Amino acid sequence: MEFVVADDEAWLTVFGVVPRAEETSDETWVREVQVPVSATEELHVSWDVVERSVRVR
């Protein structure tokens, strides 16, 4: 199975945010976006291309 992640431009166009290195990880290839959903809450989506995993918080 192929693990496909949208490029940075697609994240910016759809959600208004650019992926960056995940704050809680020491690995630079673990990327994350934080999308505001209200004045006090955010949706966090992170992915690890090497390990082919996704986490949504």
N, C-alpha and C positions, 0 to 999 in steps of 0.2 A: 504494500500500500504506500502511496506517495504522500509525503507530509508537505503541504503547500501553505505558505504564509503570505498574505498580501504585502506588497511593498509599502514603504513609509508614506509615499504619496497617497495611496488608497486610504490608509488610516487617517491621514490628515483631511482628505476630502470628505470622508463619511462621518468621522467623529470629531474632527477639529483638533486632534492630538497627534503627536509624532512618537513612535516607539523609541524607547531608550533602554539602556541597561537596567535590569531589575535592581531596585535598591536593596533588597534582602538577600541577594546572591552575590558571591564573589566572581562569578563567571560572566564574562563580557558577552557571551553569545546567548545568554538568557535575556530576552527582551520583554518589555512590559509597556502597556498603555494604561492610563488611568482616565476614565471617562466620567465627568461629573453627571450625576443623575438627579441631584437636588442640591440645595444650598449647603447641606452637611454630609452628603453621601457620594461615594464614587464607586464605579465598577472597575475592578482591576482584572485585566486579562494579561497573563504572562505565558511565554512559550519558550521552549528549549529545542532548538532545531537539531542539535546533536543527539539528544535523547528522544526526540520526537514526542514531546509531551506538551500539554496545555493545561493551565490552571485558571479558573475563573473564581474571583472572590468578590 
